[in-house]
Amino acid sequence: MRSKHLRRMLAVCAALVLVAAACGGDDDGDTTSTTLAADTTEAPSEEPEPVTDDFELVIGRVMPETGSAAFLNSPMIVSIDLALQDIRDAGGNVRMLTGDSATDPDVAPETVNRLLAEGAHVIVGAASSGVSQSFIQTLYDAQIPQCSPSNTSPSFSTQQNAAFYFRTVPPDQAAALILSNIVAADGATNVAIPARADDWGNALAELLADNFDELGVNYEIFSYDEDAASYDPTVSAIEAMGADAVVLITFSEGAQIIRGLLEAGIPPGAMYGSDGIYDLHLPTTVDPTNPNSLDGFVAVAAGGSDEFSTELSSMTDGNVIYGGQSYDCVIVLALAALAAGSTDGPAIIEQVLSLTSGGEKCHSYAECAELIAQGVDIDYDGISGPLELDEVGDPRFGRYLIAEFIDGEFTVIDSQDADLAELG
């Protein structure tokens, strides 16, 4: 097992210049990083004076309280609440309206329409790329800024109706590169990719396919309907292919696919997952009688700073993915409204990009708000990293957690910092 871990770490470190540092952890498993300034920059020695707003910013939250991505709900909502408290403690005036996306593109638009009718000035969410696509046009038409902490589909980077949209997680190019290199380093030569037939699933599957082409690894994509009555046909096709590795691009329905794969004789050590199935409780969902049912399964997902992740883990079931990104969505929207001096959508979105690059570094709402009050151009470095949003609202930097089920526990075995600019 140790040699397998070493191959994985070497593969990720060789995944192009994109991935920085973190490849030579200490003996206790900690990793080092030279990329994320939020982890290394000391906080100011004195707390700045609170800055009060002359208006109330109303934030609409569209999160997966139910549905196939509900396991992501806890770290995201707790982080949003932490951001709200920090803003209020610094004198900011914010109010939250809540709504359930149900991880359903038919339900989420109704939730968004209700939040807008109740006075939401901005929207945080949705968690799923496909769900965000179901209402992005509505927000574009209404000129309402939207920040997603977890939409990783590349589609948002190029579509015309994303002018009021930005995100605090990078698109999937980096995650796909890391994941495909891990699979190849483990010796896989014939990879099955079962993928949800939605915007996120299709896009990530194609990115993995491109990487496997370059690595000389054979693969086949099995696109499936997430609402299918049975996933047996997908499992049968994978078994017939003779796959020696399976990369799952799924949400919670992936547990049923995994159960079928195990019954077909494919071991958990030959299975890999993306963020959509980064679920600490996955083993007992697959087999309630065996907490070790998925030992060897590996998944990759975006995370936040080590300090914030430790704090967040103690406030949730232990899952921390997209927590830092959720926190940063709220802070950036609040700072943009403060800089604009308005709750007007176009005024807020006009401020968003400039707040994360090119100015004086700051690392909290209180610190940044004080600088804004002084007329200083700021560069907010967040809990999830430096951000540095580009012209289409994508962050340049991302941190990725690599975790494996070991003795029934989902254990982070490595973390990597990525500079998306290196991908071109």
C-alpha positions in Angstrom: 0.0 0.0 0.0 2.9 2.4 0.8 4.3 2.0 -2.7 0.9 2.8 -4.2 0.7 6.0 -2.2 4.1 7.0 -3.3 3.2 6.4 -7.0 0.2 8.5 -6.6 2.1 11.4 -5.0 4.8 11.3 -7.6 2.1 11.2 -10.4 0.4 14.3 -9.0 3.6 16.2 -8.6 4.5 15.4 -12.2 1.1 16.6 -13.5 2.8 19.6 -15.2 3.9 22.9 -13.7 0.3 23.5 -12.9 0.7 21.8 -9.5 2.9 23.6 -7.0 4.8 22.3 -4.0 3.1 20.0 -1.5 5.0 17.0 -2.8 7.3 16.6 0.1 5.2 16.3 3.2 6.6 16.0 6.7 6.8 12.7 8.5 3.4 13.4 10.1 1.7 13.7 6.7 1.4 17.5 6.6 2.0 19.2 3.3 3.8 22.4 2.5 2.8 25.1 0.0 4.2 28.2 -1.6 1.1 29.1 -3.5 -1.7 30.0 -1.1 -0.9 33.3 0.5 -3.9 33.0 2.8 -2.0 30.2 4.6 1.2 32.1 5.0 0.4 35.7 5.5 0.2 36.9 9.1 -3.0 38.7 10.1 -2.8 42.3 11.2 -1.7 42.8 14.8 -4.7 45.1 15.5 -8.3 44.6 14.5 -9.5 47.4 12.2 -12.4 49.6 13.3 -15.8 48.3 12.2 -17.2 49.7 8.9 -20.9 50.1 8.7 -23.0 50.1 5.6 -25.8 52.5 4.7 -27.8 49.7 3.2 -28.7 46.1 3.8 -27.4 43.5 1.4 -29.9 40.6 1.1 -28.2 37.3 0.0 -30.2 34.4 -1.4 -28.8 31.0 -0.6 -29.6 28.1 -3.0 -28.0 25.0 -1.5 -28.7 21.2 -1.8 -30.5 20.7 1.4 -32.0 17.5 -0.2 -31.2 15.5 -3.3 -28.2 13.7 -4.6 -25.7 16.4 -3.6 -27.1 16.9 -0.1 -23.9 15.4 1.5 -22.2 18.7 0.4 -24.7 20.8 2.3 -23.2 20.9 5.8 -19.7 22.3 5.1 -21.1 24.9 2.6 -23.9 26.2 4.9 -21.8 26.3 8.0 -19.1 28.3 6.1 -21.7 30.7 4.7 -23.0 31.3 8.3 -19.4 31.9 9.5 -18.9 34.5 6.7 -22.2 36.2 7.7 -21.1 36.4 11.3 -17.7 37.8 10.4 -19.3 40.5 8.2 -21.7 41.5 11.0 -19.0 41.5 13.6 -17.2 44.1 11.4 -20.2 46.3 11.1 -21.6 44.9 7.8 -25.3 44.8 7.3 -26.3 41.5 5.6 -29.4 39.3 5.7 -29.8 35.8 4.4 -32.7 34.2 2.7 -32.6 30.4 2.3 -33.7 28.0 -0.3 -33.3 24.3 -1.2 -32.1 23.5 -4.7 -33.1 19.8 -4.1 -30.2 19.1 -6.5 -32.9 19.3 -9.2 -32.9 21.6 -12.2 -36.7 21.5 -12.1 -37.0 22.6 -8.5 -34.1 25.2 -8.2 -35.6 27.8 -10.6 -38.7 28.0 -8.5 -36.6 28.5 -5.4 -34.6 31.3 -7.1 -37.8 33.0 -8.2 -39.1 32.9 -4.6 -35.8 34.4 -3.3 -35.9 37.2 -5.8 -39.5 38.0 -5.0 -38.5 38.2 -1.3 -35.8 40.8 -2.2 -32.6 38.9 -2.7 -29.9 41.2 -4.2 -27.4 38.4 -4.9 -27.4 34.6 -5.0 -24.9 32.1 -3.6 -25.2 28.7 -5.2 -26.1 26.4 -6.6 -23.8 23.5 -5.7 -24.3 21.6 -8.9 -23.3 23.0 -12.3 -26.3 21.5 -13.9 -28.6 23.1 -11.3 -27.0 26.5 -11.8 -27.5 26.2 -15.5 -31.2 25.9 -14.8 -31.5 29.4 -13.5 -28.5 31.3 -14.8 -30.5 32.9 -17.6 -33.1 34.1 -15.0 -30.4 35.9 -13.1 -28.8 37.3 -16.2 -32.1 38.8 -17.3 -32.7 40.2 -13.8 -29.1 41.4 -13.6 -28.6 39.6 -10.2 -25.0 38.6 -9.3 -24.5 34.9 -8.6 -21.5 33.3 -7.0 -21.1 29.5 -6.9 -18.6 27.9 -4.6 -18.7 24.5 -6.3 -19.7 24.7 -10.0 -16.7 23.2 -11.8 -18.1 22.8 -15.4 -15.9 24.6 -17.9 -19.1 25.8 -19.7 -19.6 28.8 -17.5 -16.3 30.2 -18.7 -17.6 30.7 -22.3 -21.3 31.1 -22.2 -22.9 34.5 -22.9 -25.4 34.5 -20.1 -22.7 34.3 -17.4 -22.1 38.0 -17.3 -23.5 38.2 -13.7 -21.9 34.9 -12.7 -18.6 34.2 -11.0 -17.2 31.3 -8.9 -14.7 30.7 -6.2 -13.7 27.2 -7.4 -11.7 26.8 -10.6 -13.2 24.8 -13.5 -12.4 21.1 -13.7 -9.2 21.2 -15.8 -6.9 21.0 -12.8 -9.0 18.3 -10.9 -9.2 16.2 -14.1 -5.4 16.4 -14.6 -4.6 15.4 -11.0 -7.1 12.5 -11.1 -6.1 11.1 -14.4 -2.4 11.2 -13.4 -3.2 9.3 -10.2 -5.1 6.6 -12.1 -2.3 6.2 -14.6 0.4 6.1 -12.0 -1.5 3.3 -10.2 -0.9 1.2 -13.4 -4.4 1.4 -15.0 -4.4 0.7 -18.8 -8.2 0.2 -19.5 -10.3 2.8 -17.6 -14.1 3.0 -17.4 -15.7 6.4 -16.8 -19.3 6.2 -15.7 -20.6 9.8 -15.9 -23.8 11.7 -15.2 -25.4 12.9 -18.4 -25.5 16.5 -17.3 -23.4 19.6 -18.0 -20.8 18.8 -15.2 -20.6 15.0 -16.0 -20.2 15.4 -19.7 -17.6 18.1 -19.4 -15.5 16.3 -16.7 -15.6 13.1 -18.6 -14.2 14.8 -21.8 -11.4 16.4 -19.8 -10.4 13.0 -18.3 -10.6 11.5 -21.8 -8.3 14.2 -23.2 -5.8 13.5 -20.4 -5.9 9.7 -20.8 -5.3 10.2 -24.6 -2.1 12.1 -23.8 -1.1 9.4 -21.2 -1.7 6.6 -23.6 -4.4 5.0 -21.4 -7.4 3.3 -23.0 -10.8 4.4 -21.7 -14.5 4.4 -22.4 -17.1 6.8 -21.2 -20.5 5.4 -20.0 -22.9 8.3 -19.9 -26.0 7.5 -17.8 -29.3 9.2 -16.8 -29.0 10.1 -13.1 -32.8 9.4 -12.8 -32.5 5.9 -14.3 -34.5 3.2 -12.5 -31.5 0.9 -12.5 -27.7 1.4 -13.1 -27.2 -2.3 -13.9 -26.7 -1.7 -17.6 -23.8 0.7 -16.8 -22.3 -1.8 -14.4 -22.7 -4.6 -17.0 -21.0 -2.5 -19.7 -18.1 -1.8 -17.4 -17.7 -5.4 -16.6 -17.9 -6.4 -20.3 -15.2 -3.9 -21.0 -12.8 -5.6 -18.7 -11.9 -2.3 -17.0 -8.9 -2.4 -14.6 -9.9 1.0 -13.1 -13.2 3.0 -12.8 -13.4 6.8 -12.4 -16.8 7.7 -11.1 -18.3 11.1 -12.1 -21.4 10.8 -10.0 -23.3 12.2 -7.1 -24.9 10.0 -4.4 -26.3 7.6 -7.0 -22.7 6.5 -7.4 -23.2 4.3 -4.3 -25.5 2.0 -6.3 -23.0 1.8 -9.2 -20.2 1.0 -6.7 -22.3 -1.7 -5.1 -22.7 -3.3 -8.5 -19.0 -3.0 -9.3 -18.1 -4.7 -6.1 -20.5 -7.5 -6.9 -18.9 -7.8 -10.3 -15.5 -8.4 -8.6 -13.9 -4.9 -9.2 -12.0 -4.0 -6.0 -12.4 -0.6 -4.3 -8.7 0.0 -4.8 -9.4 0.2 -8.6 -12.1 2.8 -8.0 -11.7 6.6 -8.1 -14.0 9.5 -7.6 -14.3 13.2 -8.2 -15.8 15.8 -5.9 -19.4 14.6 -6.6 -18.8 11.5 -4.6 -16.4 12.9 -2.0 -18.6 11.6 0.8 -17.2 10.5 4.2 -20.1 8.1 4.7 -19.9 6.4 1.3 -18.7 3.0 2.7 -21.7 2.5 4.9 -24.0 3.7 2.2 -22.6 1.1 -0.1 -22.6 -1.6 2.6 -24.1 -0.8 6.0 -22.6 -4.0 7.4 -19.0 -3.3 6.4 -17.5 0.1 7.2 -14.3 -1.0 5.4 -16.1 -1.9 2.2 -14.3 0.9 0.2 -10.8 0.8 1.7 -8.5 1.8 -1.2 -11.0 4.1 -2.9 -9.5 7.5 -3.8 -11.2 10.8 -4.6 -10.1 14.3 -5.5 -11.9 17.5 -4.5 -11.3 21.2 -4.0 -10.6 22.3 -0.4 -9.6 25.4 1.6 -6.8 26.5 3.9 -5.6 24.0 6.5 -6.6 26.2 9.4 -10.1 26.8 8.1 -10.6 23.2 7.2 -9.6 22.1 10.8 -12.1 24.6 12.3 -14.8 23.6 9.8 -14.3 19.9 10.4 -15.1 20.3 14.1 -18.4 22.0 13.2 -19.6 19.4 10.5 -19.6 15.7 10.1 -15.9 16.1 9.1 -16.5 17.0 5.4 -14.9 20.3 4.5 -15.0 20.4 0.7 -16.2 23.7 -0.8 -16.4 25.2 2.7 -13.7 27.8 2.0 -15.2 28.5 -1.4 -18.6 29.1 0.1 -17.2 31.5 2.7 -15.4 33.4 0.0 -18.5 33.8 -2.1 -20.2 35.6 0.7 -17.3 37.8 1.6 -16.6 38.8 -2.1 -20.2 39.7 -2.7 -20.4 41.8 0.5 -17.2 43.6 -0.3 -18.3 44.3 -3.8 -21.6 45.8 -2.5 -19.6 47.9 0.0 -17.2 49.1 -2.7 -20.1 49.9 -5.0 -22.0 51.6 -2.2 -25.1 49.9 -3.6 -27.2 46.8 -3.8 -27.7 47.3 -7.5 -26.7 44.2 -9.4 -24.6 45.8 -12.2 -22.8 48.0 -9.7 -21.9 45.0 -7.6 -20.7 42.7 -10.4 -18.6 45.6 -11.8 -16.6 45.6 -8.5 -16.2 41.8 -8.1 -13.2 41.1 -10.4 -11.1 44.0 -9.2 -11.5 43.1 -5.5 -9.4 39.9 -5.9 -6.3 41.1 -7.7 -4.0 44.0 -8.3 -4.5 46.0 -5.1 -3.4 46.0 -1.5 -3.6 42.5 0.1 -6.2 41.9 2.7 -7.5 38.6 4.2 -10.8 39.3 6.0 -13.9 41.3 5.6 -13.0 43.6 8.4 -9.5 44.3 7.1 -10.7 44.7 3.5 -13.7 46.9 4.4 -11.5 49.3 6.3 -9.3 49.7 3.3 -12.3 50.3 1.0 -13.5 53.0 3.4 -10.1 54.6 3.0 -10.4 54.5 -0.8 -7.8 51.8 -1.2 -7.9 49.4 -4.1 -7.9 45.9 -2.5 -6.8 42.4 -3.4 -8.8 39.9 -1.2 -7.0 36.7 -0.6 -9.6 34.3 0.7 -9.9 31.1 2.8 -9.9 29.1 -0.4 -6.7 30.8 -1.8 -5.7 34.0 -3.6 -8.6 33.7 -6.0 -7.4 36.3 -8.6 -10.6 36.1 -10.6 -10.0 36.4 -14.4 -12.1 38.3 -16.9 -14.8 35.6 -17.0 -15.0 35.3 -13.2 -12.9 32.1 -12.8 -10.3 31.9 -10.0 -6.8 31.4 -11.1 -5.8 29.4 -8.1 -7.2 26.3 -6.4 -6.3 23.8 -3.7 -7.2 20.2 -4.1 -7.5 17.4 -1.5 -6.6 13.8 -2.3 -8.3 11.4 0.1 -8.4 7.6 0.4 -10.6 5.3 2.5 -8.2 3.7 5.0 -9.6 1.4 7.7 -13.0 2.9 7.0 -11.9 6.5 7.4 -11.7 9.0 4.5 -8.2 10.2 5.1 -6.5 13.1 3.2 -3.2 11.7 2.0 -2.1 14.7 0.0 -3.1 18.3 -1.0 -2.0 20.2 -4.1 -2.1 23.8 -5.0 -2.8 24.6 -8.7 -2.2 27.6 -10.9 -4.8 27.5 -13.7 -3.0 30.0 -15.7 -0.4 27.3 -16.5 -3.1 25.4 -18.4 -3.4 28.2 -21.0 
